[in-house]
Amino acid sequence: MDRSSESPRSSGSGTPEAMPQLVLDASTLVTSATDLRDAVCSFVRQARSVGQPPERVLMAVKSAVRQAVLHAPSRPDATTDAQLMQQSVEWCIAEYYRVD
């Protein structure tokens, strides 16, 4: 089988290869929920554009938010880690399925 005709976005098994990285600075969590939402939505758009399935994108968002929360100083507002995760999941799903 000639692999040169395959799309660069998928491996021989048909699984997309290129997953953008979502790197969240813990300070993003402290400074602004808007900054966090923008970072999550930008990541989701990139991942969707390279063919990543929604479940992989959601897992990557949850992992990045979880890691950032672990390293974040206490937030000045009353947002709990669970609320922050819930918001991030909602933003991810809404952005992934957003119709342009």
N, C-alpha and C positions, 0 to 999 in steps of 0.2 A: 504494500500500500504506500502510495506517495504522500508523505506528510506535508510536502511543500504547498499543497493545495488547501490545507486546513487553515481556518481562521487563526490569526495570532492570539485571539482572545480565548481559545479553547485548546485543551490538550487532546490527545488521541481518544480519551474516554468521553469527550464532549463536555467536560467540566471546565468552567471558566478559570483562567489562571490568575489574571491580574486583579488583585484586591488592593485598592488604595488603602493607605494607613490612616486611621483616625487617631491622632495624638492629641490628647487633651491636657493642657497645662492645668495643674490644680488651681492656679490663680484665676483661670477662666470661670471655675465654679464659684469663686468668691466674688468676683467683680460683677458678673452680670449673667442672668439667665438668658438674656437675649444673645450674648456672645456664645454661650453654650449651644443654644438652639441653632444659631447660624453655623457653627462648626459641625454639628450633627447633620443638619440639612445639606450642607455642602458635601460632606462625606457621602451621604446617601445618594445624592445626584451622581457623584463620580462613580460610585460602586455600581449603580444601576446602569450607567452608560457603558460600562465594560461587561455587562451581562451577568453580574452577580445576582443570585437568587435572593429573594427577600429574607429567607431564614438565615442565610450567612451574613447578610448585612446587619440584621437585627442582633445576631450573636456578637458581631464585631463592635457594634455601638454599645451594647451592654457591657462588654469586657472593658472597653476604653473608659466608660463612665465609672465602672466599678474601680478600676485602677486609679483614676483621678481622684475619686472620693477618698480612697485610702490615704492619699498623700496630701489632701487638702486640709488646711487649717480650718478651724470651726468657721462656719458661715455666719455672717452678721444677721441674716434673716432667719425666719423660723422654718425654712425648708429642711425637711429631713432627708436622709440618704434615700429612703424608700420613695419619697415624693419626687426627688430629683431623677431617680431611675424611671419612675412611671412617666414623668414628663418626657424624658429622653426617648422612651419606647414609643410614646404617642407621636412625637415629632418624627421619628424614624418611619413609622408606618404611614403617617399622613404624607410625608415627602416621597416615599417610595411609590405610592399609588396616586400621587398628584398628577392631574392631567394638565399638560401645558397648553 
